[in-house]
Amino acid sequence: MFTRKGSAQWQGGLKDGKGEVSTQSGALKDQPYGYNTRFEDKPGTNPEELIGAAHAACFSMALSMILENAGVTDAQIETTSAVTLEKQGEGFAITKAHLTTTVSGKGDEAAIRKATEDAKAGCPVSKLLKAEVTMDATINAA
């Protein structure tokens, strides 16, 4: 079993406050975030893009394992996960994550397409999300 940690600090109110987010590994250290980076598209990070990056990375790793097991070689995977935050009642909710992936490799196109669906359903971050997980897959089979 593995446990990884992320941390955040916040000071102030919602709109005038500011925070920093870090990861246990140090890959992110004291990265700024705030109302303006989440709702106004200002420089800095936000929870949704961090979830999207984690989802894209997890999916890509799971897909590489499934492709390898299916006999697909020379796999190259490029993935994004667009995480949607919507107003619901008095608050907000993450309502979906949409994967867009382009997969190139030597193997059967149908096997690659099935592998993308299996990875979408089976990657640990997809399982974690309590939101609709959708995907567009572009397959470049050789």
Secondary structure by P-SEA (a helix, b strand, c coil): cbbbbbbcccccccccccbbbbccccccccccccccccccccccccaaaaaaaaaaaaaaaaaaaaaaaacccbbbbbbbbbbbbbbccccccccbbbbbbbbbccccaaaaaaaaaaaaacccccccccccccbbbbbbcc
